[in-house]
Amino acid sequence: MNTLHSYDGTLLSYRRSGVGETLVVVPGPGRDADYLGDLGGLAGLELVTLELRGTGGSAVPQDSGTYRYDRMAGDVEALRLHLGAESIDLLAHSAAADIALVYAASYPDRVRRLVLVTPELSAIELDEEDLLALASRRSGEPWYADARAGLVAALEGGDVEANRPRFAPFLYGRWDDAARAHVAAEAKQLKAGYAAAYYADGAIAPMIVRDQLAALTAPVLVVAGELDLSPAVDLARQVAAVFVAGELAVIGGAAHFPWLDARAGFADVVTTFLRLPRMRDHM
């Protein structure tokens, strides 16, 4: 097990796999990193995957307030220092994009390239999505009625975790055996109550984060799934527009886990982007 102590002394674990240039990976909050698999088999890269505090092999912190996403940006910096890297390529999935954005806003010179995969964001203010309208695109699916009922229950009752198994088919481009297995594994990977601490009051104001991101000249790739509900393609386009050098890639037939729905397409998009020269190399 690879470990380091973060800024507050919390013992963090991280995984290393593959060979090549290092890509630091931040998994979605409150879930063990197993769900990422091999991220579609990103060739020519060494993946250094941080296990967020309280998940996987990382310790539960003494201060539960450090679960808040802006506080966990400090864990990414601790990992960078531990690796001895002047700057890093960074990939974050889903709501971990909040950690990555606060990190990039706080340490713009430490980010070489940034990849946000199907990002769900609170760190910057964006237009809200009509999830039920987006869901209706898949009304022809045999699972649609029950999954929509689960989505309605989550939206109206505010209990996303309890209803997630019902609306889970919307998170996948294909509701097949691989998707069902991915959902089944989730029961052991998710940490109950993590979201409340992750989104606790007191985080850096979204407008401050947006202002700070103006100093980020690193290339940024936003990867959206064509069928994803959150973010849908239009919202992902707004995310890309926040950055000086932001671009959007839409993975056809994919939803919230594009490396599962379109393995080869996802890997090609990400590896091609990471081979691009940095903007600052030409300044």
N, C-alpha and C positions, 0 to 999 in steps of 0.2 A: 504494500500500500504506500502511495506517495502522499506525504503530508507536509503541512506548513502551519505556522501560527499566524493568524491574521492580526490586524491593527489592535484588536482588543484582547488578544491572547487566545481566542477561540481556535481550537485545532481543526483545520480543514483538510479534507482529502481531495485528491484529484487523480484522474486516470490518464494514462498515456497509451496511445495506439497508433500504428502506422509509422511510416518513414517519410521524411521530407521536411519542408518548411512548416514551422509550427503554426497551428490555428488554435487559439484559445476558444473553448466552447462553453457557453453558459446555458444549462437546461432550464426549462420552464420551472417556475417556483413551486415548491411543495411536492415535487415528484422525483423519485430516484432517477438518476441519469440513464438507467437501463433502457428506458423507453426510446431513447435516441438510436439504439442499435449502433450501426456503423455509419449512420448519416448518409446512406446511399452509396457507401464505398468511395469516399472522396480520395482520388488517386493523387499520389505525390505529396501527401500532407501528413504531418504528425498531429493528431488530435490530442490536445490537452484539455480534458473536460473537468471543469470544476464541479465538485459536489457541494451544492449550496448548504450553508449551515443548517443543521438539523435534519439533513437527508443523507442517504448513503452512509459512507464512513465518516462524515463530518460530525463534529460534536454539537450538542445542543448548547447554545450560548447561555451565559449566566444572565445576561440582559435580554429579555424577549423583545425589547425595542429595536434590537439590531437586526431583526427579521425584516424590517421595513426596507423597501427596495432601494431607496437612496443610500441607506446605511450599508447595504451589501455591495454597492459600487466599490467600497473600500476593500472588499475581499478580492475583487478583480485586480486592484492595484497591488495588494499584498502578493498575489500570485505572480504578477509581472515582476515584481522585485525579487521574488523567490527564484524565478526562472533566469534572472540576470539579463533580461531583455530590455533594450532601450525603448522599444515600441513593439506593439503586437498587432497581429491580425485577429479580429474578434468576431465571433458568431454567437448570436443569441436567438433562442426560439421562443415564440409566443410571448407571454407576459414578462419573460426575462429581458425583453427588449427595453423595459424600463430601467433595469440595472445597467444595461449597455449604454443607454442614452445619457444617464446621469454620469456614468464613467467618462464617456466621450466629451460631455460638457465640462466636466471637472478636470480632465487630463487630455485636452485635444492633441497635444504633441506626443502622446503615448500611443495613439491609435494610428496604425498604418492603413488598414482597410477595415471596414465594418460591414458585416452581413446581418441583416435582420430578417429572420425567417418567420413568415406569417405573424408579424408583431401585433400584440394586443397592448395598448399603451394608455397609461395614466400620466406619464411624465410630461407629455405635451398635450395641449388642448386641440382636439380635432372634432369634426362634425360627427354626430351620432348616427348610427346605422339603424335602419328598420329591419331587424333580424327576421321578423315573420315574413315580410315581403321577399327578402332574399331566400328564405327557406322554401317559398312556394315554387322556386325554380325546379325543385326536385319532387314535385307533387305526383309525378308518375311512378315513383319508386314504391314497391310493395310495403316498405316499412314506414312510409311517410306519415300516415295518420297518427300512429303512436308516438313517433319521434317528435312530431309537431306539438302534440299534447304535452310531452315532457318539456319542450322548449317554452311553451306558454306557462307551464307551472313554474319553471325556473325564473322567468321574467316577472311574473305576477307575484310569486311568493318570495323571491329574492334568495332562494336556496338552490344555488347552482350545483353544489356538490351532490345533494341528494337526488337531483333530477338528471345529472349528467349521464348515467347509464342509459336513460330512455332517449335522450336527444343525441347520443353519441354517433349514430349513423351520419349526421350532418357534418361530422368532423373528418370524414373520409371520402375520397373520390369514388371508391367502390366499397360497398358493404359486403365484403367477402370473408373467407375464413381468416385471412391475415389480419383484417381489420378487427374481427371479433376477438382474435387472440390478443391483439394489442390492447383492446378494452378490458379483457379478462385480467391481463397482467396489471392493469392500472390499479385494481383494488388493493394490491399489496404495495404498490409504489407511492400512492398518494398519502400525504400526511394531513390528517383532518385538522381543520382550523387554521391552516397555514395562511390562507388568503387574507384573513382578518388582520393578522400581524403584518403581512406584506404590504397591505394598503392602509395601514394605520395612519391616523391624522398626524400632520406635522412634516410631511415630506416637502422637499424643495418645490416651490411654486412652479407650475408649468411654464409660465411666461419667462421666468428666470432661466429655466433650462433651455427654452427656445433661443433666448438672447445669447446664452453662452455657446450654443451650438453654432452660432455664426462664425466662431473662431475655428471650427473644425473644417480643415481643408482636405482631409482624407476622403478617398472615394467611399461611397456608401451604396450598398446593394440591398434593396428591399425585395424579398421574394414573396410573392402572393400565390395562393392556390386559386385557380379559376373558379372553383366551387365553394371556397371558404366563406363562412358567414362573418367571421371576425378575425382579421379584417377582410372585408370584401375588396375587390380590385380597386374600386374608386377611393376607398379610404387608404389603401396601401399607396396609391398614387399621391395622396396628400402627404403621407409620411415621407416619401422620396423627395417631394418638393421642399421639405424643410431644410435640406442640406445644400451646401454650395455645390457639391459634386455627387448628388444623389441620382440613382437610376432605379427603375422598376423592372422586374422580370416576373412574368406571369406563367405559371406552370399549368399547362392544359390538362384537364381531367383530374386535377389534384385539389385537395381541400387543406385541412390544417396541418397535416403531416406529409408534405410533398415528397419526402424521401421514401415513403412507403407507397404512395400512389403512383409516382413516376420516377422511379429510382435513377434511371440513366439520365433523364432530362434534368432532374434536380442536380445531380453530380456534375453534369456538364456546365450548367449555368454557374454554379458556385466556383468550380475550379477555373473556368475561363475568366471569371471576374478577378479571382485572386492572383492570376498571372499578369494582370494589367499593371503597368507602372503607376506609382503613386503620383498624384498631382504635384506634390512638393518636389519630386525629383526633376521636374521641368520648370521650376520657379527660379 
